[in-house]
Amino acid sequence: MPLENRVTPDSQIIAVPGRGTVMGNRGGMMHRTDKTLGPRRWVTKQWITCRLSFKGRWREVMSPNSYTELFFLDEATSFAAGHRPCYECRRSDAVYFAELWGEALGNGDRAKAGRIDNALHDERLSQEGRKATYQARLGDLPTGTMIRGVDALYLVLGGRLLRWSSDGYQAAVDANPDDIADVLTPKSTVAVFRAGYDADLHETALALV
């Protein structure tokens, strides 16, 4: 039976067979000793996105007294949920993300991890503790951004909308640039995309372009 540790673009944690292409965590342990998910959905403001493998390390998923491993279809999914690159296993990506953050949202200097975490925490959660969203014109959203549609969640890619699923992207439709979208990806991350960061996408996305 699949563990409840797969994350959707709207930050829900679900149980599905597929693992995805990236791992991450939300700062600590959210699971019980029987490997079921407890009531918490985050522990600290450090929501990170990691590699599936790093220096040959091996971990027992949801082991006692350890952080809860989370899995995402791809990096765009993890960013939509409110995560950012890990400074240990993905240091070059994390540094680049922080440099672009500074260019887009600061004084040009590389942003500190704490500043990024605080800003993302304010943007990813509503006052009720749910996934925060905001509205924007589709034509103003860069590739890698995720939105909530009427019937599904979608990835913005090159002027098209790709329907998200836990197994990959399943369909693509042309986006009307003047339509107003309900955006899942935090505003700051979208600004980093505009500054030049290209989020890694699942192989099924590239097959639909």
C-alpha positions as CSV (number, residue, x, y, z in Angstrom):
1,M,0.0,0.0,0.0
2,P,1.5,3.4,-1.0
3,L,2.6,5.7,1.8
4,E,0.9,9.1,2.2
5,N,3.9,11.2,1.1
6,R,3.3,12.3,-2.5
7,V,2.7,16.1,-2.9
8,T,0.4,17.7,-5.4
9,P,0.9,21.2,-6.9
10,D,-1.8,22.6,-4.5
11,S,0.3,21.3,-1.6
12,Q,-1.9,18.3,-0.7
13,I,-0.1,15.2,0.5
14,I,-1.6,12.0,-1.0
15,A,-1.0,8.3,-1.2
16,V,-0.3,7.1,-4.8
17,P,2.0,4.4,-6.2
18,G,4.3,6.7,-8.3
19,R,7.3,8.3,-6.6
20,G,8.0,11.2,-9.0
21,T,11.4,12.6,-9.9
22,V,12.4,14.7,-6.9
23,M,12.2,14.4,-3.1
24,G,11.9,17.0,-0.3
25,N,10.7,17.7,3.2
26,R,9.1,20.4,5.3
27,G,11.6,20.7,8.1
28,G,10.9,17.6,10.3
29,M,8.8,14.6,11.2
30,M,5.1,14.6,10.2
31,H,4.5,10.9,10.3
32,R,3.7,8.4,13.1
33,T,5.7,5.3,14.0
34,D,3.5,3.2,11.8
35,K,4.4,5.3,8.8
36,T,1.0,7.0,8.6
37,L,0.8,10.7,8.2
38,G,0.0,12.7,11.4
39,P,-2.1,15.9,11.5
40,R,0.8,18.3,10.8
41,R,1.6,19.3,7.2
42,W,4.8,21.2,8.0
43,V,7.3,21.5,10.8
44,T,9.5,24.5,10.0
45,K,9.5,27.2,7.3
46,Q,12.3,25.3,5.5
47,W,10.4,23.5,2.7
48,I,13.0,22.1,0.4
49,T,13.3,20.1,-2.8
50,C,16.0,17.5,-3.0
51,R,17.6,14.9,-5.3
52,L,16.3,11.4,-5.2
53,S,19.9,10.2,-4.7
54,F,22.9,11.9,-3.2
55,K,26.4,10.6,-2.5
56,G,25.1,7.0,-2.2
57,R,23.1,7.7,0.9
58,W,20.3,5.4,1.7
59,R,17.3,6.2,3.9
60,E,14.4,4.2,5.1
61,V,11.3,6.3,4.2
62,M,9.4,7.5,7.2
63,S,11.8,6.0,9.6
64,P,11.3,6.7,13.4
65,N,12.7,10.1,14.7
66,S,13.5,11.4,11.2
67,Y,12.0,13.9,8.8
68,T,9.2,12.9,6.6
69,E,10.3,12.3,3.0
70,L,8.0,13.9,0.4
71,F,8.0,13.1,-3.3
72,F,6.9,15.3,-6.3
73,L,6.3,14.6,-9.9
74,D,8.9,17.2,-10.9
75,E,10.5,20.4,-9.7
76,A,7.7,22.6,-11.0
77,T,5.2,20.6,-8.8
78,S,7.4,21.1,-5.7
79,F,7.8,24.9,-6.4
80,A,4.0,25.2,-6.9
81,A,3.5,23.6,-3.5
82,G,5.9,26.2,-1.9
83,H,9.3,24.5,-1.8
84,R,12.7,25.8,-2.9
85,P,16.0,24.0,-3.8
86,C,18.0,22.3,-1.1
87,Y,21.4,23.9,-0.2
88,E,23.1,20.5,0.5
89,C,22.2,18.1,-2.3
90,R,21.3,20.8,-4.9
91,R,23.7,23.6,-3.9
92,S,24.3,25.0,-7.4
93,D,20.6,25.1,-8.1
94,A,19.9,26.7,-4.7
95,V,22.6,29.3,-5.2
96,Y,21.3,30.2,-8.7
97,F,17.7,30.4,-7.3
98,A,18.9,32.7,-4.6
99,E,20.9,34.9,-7.0
100,L,17.9,35.3,-9.3
101,W,15.7,36.0,-6.2
102,G,18.0,38.9,-5.3
103,E,17.9,40.2,-8.9
104,A,14.2,40.0,-9.2
105,L,13.1,40.9,-5.6
106,G,16.0,42.4,-3.8
107,N,18.9,44.8,-4.2
108,G,20.8,42.5,-6.6
109,D,22.6,40.5,-3.9
110,R,22.1,36.8,-3.4
111,A,19.1,36.3,-1.1
112,K,19.7,34.5,2.2
113,A,17.9,31.1,2.7
114,G,16.0,32.5,5.7
115,R,14.7,35.4,3.8
116,I,13.5,33.1,1.0
117,D,11.9,30.7,3.5
118,N,10.1,33.5,5.3
119,A,8.7,35.0,2.1
120,L,7.6,31.7,0.7
121,H,5.9,30.8,4.0
122,D,3.9,34.0,3.8
123,E,2.9,33.3,0.2
124,R,2.2,29.6,0.2
125,L,-0.3,29.5,3.1
126,S,-3.6,31.4,3.6
127,Q,-4.6,32.7,7.1
128,E,-6.7,29.5,7.4
129,G,-3.6,27.4,6.8
130,R,-4.6,26.3,3.3
131,K,-2.8,26.7,0.1
132,A,-2.8,30.3,-0.8
133,T,-3.5,31.3,-4.4
134,Y,-3.8,34.6,-6.3
135,Q,-5.0,35.7,-9.7
136,A,-3.0,36.7,-12.7
137,R,-3.3,37.0,-16.4
138,L,-2.2,33.8,-18.2
139,G,-0.1,35.7,-20.7
140,D,1.9,37.1,-17.8
141,L,2.8,33.7,-16.3
142,P,6.2,32.1,-17.3
143,T,6.8,28.5,-18.1
144,G,6.9,26.4,-14.9
145,T,4.0,28.1,-13.2
146,M,1.1,26.0,-12.0
147,I,-2.5,27.1,-11.9
148,R,-5.8,25.7,-10.7
149,G,-8.4,25.2,-13.5
150,V,-12.1,24.5,-13.2
151,D,-11.6,20.7,-13.5
152,A,-7.9,20.1,-12.8
153,L,-4.4,21.5,-12.1
154,Y,-2.3,22.7,-15.0
155,L,1.3,23.6,-15.9
156,V,2.0,26.7,-18.0
157,L,4.4,25.7,-20.7
158,G,5.1,27.8,-23.8
159,G,1.7,29.3,-24.2
160,R,0.0,26.0,-23.5
161,L,-1.7,24.4,-20.4
162,L,-0.7,20.8,-19.5
163,R,-3.0,18.9,-17.3
164,W,-1.2,17.6,-14.2
165,S,-1.6,14.1,-12.8
166,S,0.4,12.1,-10.3
167,D,1.8,10.0,-13.1
168,G,2.6,12.8,-15.5
169,Y,1.1,15.4,-17.8
170,Q,-1.8,13.9,-19.7
171,A,-3.1,16.6,-22.1
172,A,-2.3,20.0,-23.5
173,V,-4.6,22.9,-24.6
174,D,-3.8,26.3,-25.9
175,A,-3.9,29.0,-23.3
176,N,-5.8,32.3,-23.9
177,P,-3.3,34.9,-22.7
178,D,-6.1,37.2,-21.6
179,D,-7.8,34.7,-19.3
180,I,-7.4,35.2,-15.6
181,A,-5.9,32.2,-13.8
182,D,-5.9,31.1,-10.2
183,V,-2.2,30.7,-9.6
184,L,-0.7,28.1,-7.2
185,T,3.1,28.9,-7.6
186,P,4.1,31.6,-5.1
187,K,4.5,35.1,-6.5
188,S,8.2,35.2,-5.5
189,T,9.0,31.9,-7.3
190,V,7.2,33.1,-10.4
191,A,9.4,36.2,-10.3
192,V,12.5,34.0,-10.1
193,F,11.2,32.1,-13.2
194,R,10.9,35.4,-15.1
195,A,14.4,36.2,-14.1
196,G,15.7,33.0,-15.8
197,Y,15.3,30.0,-13.6
198,D,14.0,27.0,-15.5
199,A,12.2,24.4,-13.3
200,D,12.9,20.8,-14.2
201,L,9.8,19.3,-15.8
202,H,8.6,15.6,-16.0
203,E,9.4,13.9,-19.3
204,T,5.7,13.7,-20.1
205,A,5.6,17.5,-20.3
206,L,8.2,17.7,-23.0
207,A,6.4,15.0,-25.0
208,L,3.3,17.1,-25.2
209,V,4.9,20.3,-26.6
